[in-house]
Amino acid sequence: MDKEIVEHGFSWNRRRFLSAMGIGIGGMALGSLLMPDLFDGNGLEAGSAPGIPHFAPKAKRVIYLFQNGAPSQQELFDYKPKLREMTGKEIPPSVRGTQRLTGMTAGQSSFPLVGSFVDFKQYGNSRAWISDLLPYTAKIADDLCIIKTMYTEAINHDPALTFIQTGSQQGNRPSMGSWLSYGLGNENKNLPAFTVLLSRGIGNGQGVYSKLWSNGFLDSVHQGVQFSKGEDPVLYLRDQDGMSRKDRREMLDHVSELNELSYTEFGDPEIATRIKQYEMAYRMQSAIPEVMDISKEPDDIVKLYGPDCLVPGTFAANCLLARKLSENGVRFVQLYHQGWDQHGNLPFEIAKQAKDVDQASAALVTDLKQRGLLDETLVIWGGEFGRTSYTQGTLTKENYGRDHHPRCFSIWMAGGGIKPGMVYGETDELGYNIAQDPVHVHDFQATVLNQLGLDHEKLTFKHLGRRYRLTDVSGKVVKGIIA
């Protein structure tokens, strides 16, 4: 190894040596000013310590309970008695306007309105209307900020899902979790800053893909780490049979030396990233089994989340793991629950889907609150777009479906400096168009970053000659929902 180092050294000339030294010394001086403990001997790695926000944050972490497939707002949060009254009647042209339709309803000769089959009641100090399908969510109404006026330009699942996660309808852009990892770094050097958990209900499951938690053009250390429900929650993390921890440490040390030689020679930042990833994987070998172990959770916590929390891979189990990961300093925990794409058989399927997620979603908020963590954790619940007020296909009393609807949909947020116990925005009496206080997807993203102390216009990365950001060239913070 020493011979290799000497041979690499011969490729350096005087100009290259002085240039590299000047950059290195300047970087160390700047680093010592920004992070006084950078050279205190604790082995702090670049990017492994919390970053410096643009201003004082209201939240430290995010748990995003993404309901993949687009839940119908008419059956959950957007109560429309007028819509029920007009069931079977054609939607007025003045309401439908010239909205683009999907290929699934563009050929329909009529568009009969359909009111929700489920009843609603008012809850909490805000008197929020919440569906009878969500009895547990109704109990935490005073902790929620329900936004009824989200909207997007995307009308199909893949572009809409990609848009709300990455700020662009096309791929190869960093996801929200990657941007937060890039902007703020890790809280816990033994765990990734961004993790992903998947579950599935009984309905039509639109696919989720790794591009949704991709680092895009950011360093690969910011990519989301997917956890599985199997024996090995993170693939390829376990040592091979016969390899001791000492052997693993020695192997990583030698690999690191070789990578450092390559980095010195070529200066490729991905080489430095790979070194950090190897070290993170080594530390995760000890940290992950403890965090993923729910056997020590007390009976009252199991009862709170429901019996499904003991079944790996369920939404309830993932909500409990999200709390444990967040509690241990994971910056962004992303859950995807598939099965909300109800083009038909909606009454049966949405009731099952709601039952899948209702208790555990409310339990997560309650659990964080009783641990004193809700104030510093932003919890988000919602999908990629909404559902039409008219039925897709033939309308019967027992069965109907709803097509995609980007003009308005509902989500809720809790904790993290968001006003609790409020409803923001209003749709028209048929739930088809926004009547007041619209919230674009980019506005939503700007607000999430804001709560973590990041200015969405300043959190940028230069790629191919252009400075990119999560909110592209638009977006504004929704100040009306900030406490």
HUKA-V621286 format. One record per residue. RES is the residue in one small letter. PSI is psi as a letter, one per 40 degrees, with the letter a starting at -180 (NA if undefined). Layout:
res=RES psi=PSI
res=RES psi=PSI
//
This chain:
res=m psi=d
res=d psi=d
res=k psi=d
res=e psi=d
res=i psi=d
res=v psi=d
res=e psi=d
res=h psi=d
res=g psi=d
res=f psi=e
res=s psi=e
res=w psi=h
res=n psi=i
res=r psi=d
res=r psi=d
res=r psi=d
res=f psi=d
res=l psi=d
res=s psi=d
res=a psi=d
res=m psi=d
res=g psi=d
res=i psi=d
res=g psi=d
res=i psi=d
res=g psi=d
res=g psi=d
res=m psi=d
res=a psi=d
res=l psi=d
res=g psi=d
res=s psi=d
res=l psi=d
res=l psi=d
res=m psi=g
res=p psi=d
res=d psi=e
res=l psi=d
res=f psi=f
res=d psi=e
res=g psi=e
res=n psi=e
res=g psi=f
res=l psi=h
res=e psi=i
res=a psi=h
res=g psi=e
res=s psi=e
res=a psi=i
res=p psi=h
res=g psi=a
res=i psi=h
res=p psi=i
res=h psi=d
res=f psi=i
res=a psi=h
res=p psi=i
res=k psi=d
res=a psi=i
res=k psi=d
res=r psi=i
res=v psi=h
res=i psi=h
res=y psi=h
res=l psi=g
res=f psi=h
res=q psi=g
res=n psi=h
res=g psi=e
res=a psi=g
res=p psi=i
res=s psi=h
res=q psi=d
res=q psi=d
res=e psi=e
res=l psi=d
res=f psi=e
res=d psi=g
res=y psi=h
res=k psi=g
res=p psi=d
res=k psi=d
res=l psi=d
res=r psi=d
res=e psi=d
res=m psi=e
res=t psi=h
res=g psi=e
res=k psi=i
res=e psi=h
res=i psi=h
res=p psi=h
res=p psi=d
res=s psi=d
res=v psi=d
res=r psi=d
res=g psi=a
res=t psi=f
res=q psi=h
res=r psi=h
res=l psi=i
res=t psi=i
res=g psi=e
res=m psi=d
res=t psi=e
res=a psi=d
res=g psi=e
res=q psi=i
res=s psi=e
res=s psi=i
res=f psi=g
res=p psi=h
res=l psi=i
res=v psi=h
res=g psi=i
res=s psi=i
res=f psi=e
res=v psi=i
res=d psi=i
res=f psi=i
res=k psi=i
res=q psi=i
res=y psi=i
res=g psi=i
res=n psi=d
res=s psi=e
res=r psi=f
res=a psi=h
res=w psi=h
res=i psi=h
res=s psi=i
res=d psi=e
res=l psi=e
res=l psi=g
res=p psi=d
res=y psi=d
res=t psi=d
res=a psi=d
res=k psi=d
res=i psi=f
res=a psi=d
res=d psi=e
res=d psi=e
res=l psi=i
res=c psi=h
res=i psi=h
res=i psi=h
res=k psi=e
res=t psi=f
res=m psi=i
res=y psi=i
res=t psi=i
res=e psi=d
res=a psi=h
res=i psi=e
res=n psi=i
res=h psi=d
res=d psi=d
res=p psi=d
res=a psi=d
res=l psi=d
res=t psi=d
res=f psi=d
res=i psi=d
res=q psi=d
res=t psi=e
res=g psi=e
res=s psi=i
res=q psi=e
res=q psi=i
res=g psi=a
res=n psi=f
res=r psi=i
res=p psi=i
res=s psi=i
res=m psi=d
res=g psi=d
res=s psi=d
res=w psi=d
res=l psi=d
res=s psi=d
res=y psi=d
res=g psi=d
res=l psi=e
res=g psi=a
res=n psi=i
res=e psi=d
res=n psi=h
res=k psi=e
res=n psi=e
res=l psi=i
res=p psi=i
res=a psi=e
res=f psi=h
res=t psi=i
res=v psi=h
res=l psi=h
res=l psi=i
res=s psi=i
res=r psi=h
res=g psi=a
res=i psi=e
res=g psi=a
res=n psi=h
res=g psi=h
res=q psi=i
res=g psi=i
res=v psi=i
res=y psi=i
res=s psi=e
res=k psi=d
res=l psi=d
res=w psi=f
res=s psi=i
res=n psi=e
res=g psi=b
res=f psi=e
res=l psi=i
res=d psi=i
res=s psi=e
res=v psi=e
res=h psi=e
res=q psi=i
res=g psi=i
res=v psi=h
res=q psi=h
res=f psi=h
res=s psi=i
res=k psi=e
res=g psi=a
res=e psi=d
res=d psi=g
res=p psi=d
res=v psi=h
res=l psi=i
res=y psi=e
res=l psi=d
res=r psi=i
res=d psi=i
res=q psi=i
res=d psi=h
res=g psi=e
res=m psi=h
res=s psi=i
res=r psi=d
res=k psi=d
res=d psi=d
res=r psi=d
res=r psi=d
res=e psi=d
res=m psi=d
res=l psi=d
res=d psi=d
res=h psi=d
res=v psi=d
res=s psi=d
res=e psi=d
res=l psi=d
res=n psi=d
res=e psi=d
res=l psi=d
res=s psi=d
res=y psi=d
res=t psi=d
res=e psi=d
res=f psi=d
res=g psi=e
res=d psi=h
res=p psi=d
res=e psi=d
res=i psi=d
res=a psi=d
res=t psi=d
res=r psi=d
res=i psi=d
res=k psi=d
res=q psi=d
res=y psi=d
res=e psi=d
res=m psi=d
res=a psi=d
res=y psi=d
res=r psi=d
res=m psi=d
res=q psi=d
res=s psi=d
res=a psi=d
res=i psi=d
res=p psi=d
res=e psi=d
res=v psi=d
res=m psi=e
res=d psi=h
res=i psi=e
res=s psi=d
res=k psi=e
res=e psi=h
res=p psi=i
res=d psi=d
res=d psi=d
res=i psi=d
res=v psi=d
res=k psi=d
res=l psi=d
res=y psi=d
res=g psi=i
res=p psi=d
res=d psi=e
res=c psi=e
res=l psi=e
res=v psi=h
res=p psi=h
res=g psi=e
res=t psi=i
res=f psi=d
res=a psi=d
res=a psi=d
res=n psi=d
res=c psi=d
res=l psi=d
res=l psi=d
res=a psi=d
res=r psi=d
res=k psi=d
res=l psi=d
res=s psi=d
res=e psi=d
res=n psi=e
res=g psi=e
res=v psi=h
res=r psi=d
res=f psi=h
res=v psi=h
res=q psi=h
res=l psi=h
res=y psi=h
res=h psi=h
res=q psi=i
res=g psi=e
res=w psi=e
res=d psi=g
res=q psi=g
res=h psi=e
res=g psi=i
res=n psi=f
res=l psi=d
res=p psi=d
res=f psi=d
res=e psi=d
res=i psi=d
res=a psi=d
res=k psi=d
res=q psi=d
res=a psi=d
res=k psi=d
res=d psi=d
res=v psi=e
res=d psi=d
res=q psi=d
res=a psi=d
res=s psi=d
res=a psi=d
res=a psi=d
res=l psi=d
res=v psi=d
res=t psi=d
res=d psi=d
res=l psi=d
res=k psi=d
res=q psi=e
res=r psi=e
res=g psi=f
res=l psi=e
res=l psi=d
res=d psi=d
res=e psi=e
res=t psi=h
res=l psi=h
res=v psi=h
res=i psi=h
res=w psi=h
res=g psi=i
res=g psi=a
res=e psi=d
res=f psi=a
res=g psi=a
res=r psi=i
res=t psi=i
res=s psi=e
res=y psi=i
res=t psi=i
res=q psi=h
res=g psi=a
res=t psi=h
res=l psi=h
res=t psi=i
res=k psi=d
res=e psi=e
res=n psi=i
res=y psi=i
res=g psi=i
res=r psi=h
res=d psi=i
res=h psi=i
res=h psi=h
res=p psi=e
res=r psi=d
res=c psi=i
res=f psi=i
res=s psi=i
res=i psi=i
res=w psi=i
res=m psi=i
res=a psi=i
res=g psi=a
res=g psi=f
res=g psi=e
res=i psi=i
res=k psi=h
res=p psi=i
res=g psi=f
res=m psi=i
res=v psi=h
res=y psi=h
res=g psi=i
res=e psi=i
res=t psi=i
res=d psi=i
res=e psi=e
res=l psi=e
res=g psi=f
res=y psi=d
res=n psi=i
res=i psi=h
res=a psi=d
res=q psi=i
res=d psi=g
res=p psi=i
res=v psi=h
res=h psi=i
res=v psi=d
res=h psi=d
res=d psi=d
res=f psi=d
res=q psi=d
res=a psi=d
res=t psi=d
res=v psi=d
res=l psi=d
res=n psi=d
res=q psi=d
res=l psi=e
res=g psi=e
res=l psi=h
res=d psi=h
res=h psi=d
res=e psi=e
res=k psi=e
res=l psi=g
res=t psi=i
res=f psi=h
res=k psi=h
res=h psi=h
res=l psi=f
res=g psi=e
res=r psi=i
res=r psi=h
res=y psi=i
res=r psi=i
res=l psi=d
res=t psi=e
res=d psi=b
res=v psi=e
res=s psi=a
res=g psi=h
res=k psi=i
res=v psi=h
res=v psi=g
res=k psi=d
res=g psi=e
res=i psi=e
res=i psi=h
res=a psi=NA
//
